[in-house]
């Protein structure tokens, strides 16, 4: 049986944050890069963040949503 090449994995966008860098709710442009087009928070596997950074990110996003700096849900028109 011939060797069949496996399909290549799709490269994920890697978000690099320094280990001591904090994520603030006022940094809306950075927070938007961690959201999907529907407004959901991207998973830790997709963002390559540490557990501590992911917790800080989700708190900041939720705080920004509460202060109406970010939308809770965005609608995608077809």
C-alpha positions as CSV (number, residue, x, y, z in Angstrom):
1,X,0.0,0.0,0.0
2,X,1.5,3.4,-1.0
3,X,2.1,6.0,1.6
4,X,-0.7,8.5,1.5
5,X,0.3,12.0,2.6
6,X,-1.7,13.3,5.6
7,X,-3.6,16.6,5.0
8,X,-1.6,19.5,6.5
9,X,-3.0,21.2,9.5
10,X,-4.3,24.7,9.1
11,X,-2.0,27.2,10.8
12,X,-3.7,29.0,13.6
13,X,-3.1,32.7,14.3
14,X,-0.7,32.9,17.2
15,X,-1.2,35.7,19.7
16,X,2.0,36.5,21.4
17,X,1.9,38.2,24.8
18,X,4.9,38.5,27.0
19,X,4.6,36.4,30.2
20,X,4.4,39.6,32.4
21,X,2.2,41.6,30.1
22,X,-1.3,42.4,31.5
23,X,-4.4,42.5,29.5
24,X,-6.6,45.5,30.3
25,X,-10.3,46.0,29.5
26,X,-9.5,49.4,27.9
27,X,-7.4,47.9,25.2
28,X,-10.3,47.2,22.9
29,X,-8.2,46.6,19.8
30,X,-6.3,43.8,21.5
31,X,-9.4,42.3,23.0
32,X,-11.1,42.2,19.6
33,X,-8.3,40.0,18.2
34,X,-9.3,37.4,20.8
35,X,-12.9,37.3,19.7
36,X,-14.5,35.3,16.9
37,X,-16.6,37.1,14.2
38,X,-19.7,36.2,16.3
39,X,-18.3,37.7,19.4
40,X,-17.3,34.6,21.3
41,X,-14.0,34.3,23.2
42,X,-11.5,32.2,21.4
43,X,-10.3,29.1,23.2
44,X,-6.9,28.7,24.9
45,X,-5.8,26.2,22.3
46,X,-6.5,28.7,19.5
47,X,-4.8,31.6,21.2
48,X,-1.8,29.8,22.7
49,X,-2.1,31.7,25.9
50,X,-1.2,30.5,29.4
51,X,-4.0,29.6,31.8
52,X,-3.4,32.8,33.8
53,X,-3.5,35.0,30.7
54,X,-6.6,33.3,29.4
55,X,-8.4,34.0,32.7
56,X,-7.2,37.6,32.7
57,X,-8.4,37.9,29.0
58,X,-11.9,36.5,29.7
59,X,-12.3,38.8,32.7
60,X,-11.2,41.8,30.7
61,X,-13.5,40.9,27.8
62,X,-16.5,40.5,30.2
63,X,-15.7,43.8,31.9
64,X,-15.4,45.6,28.5
65,X,-18.7,44.1,27.4
66,X,-20.4,45.3,30.7
67,X,-19.1,48.8,30.1
68,X,-20.3,48.6,26.4
69,X,-16.8,48.9,25.0
70,X,-17.4,45.5,23.2
71,X,-20.6,44.0,21.9
72,X,-22.0,40.9,23.6
73,X,-23.0,39.4,20.3
74,X,-22.3,40.4,16.7
75,X,-24.5,39.4,13.9
76,X,-23.0,38.2,10.7
77,X,-25.1,38.9,7.6
78,X,-25.2,36.3,4.9
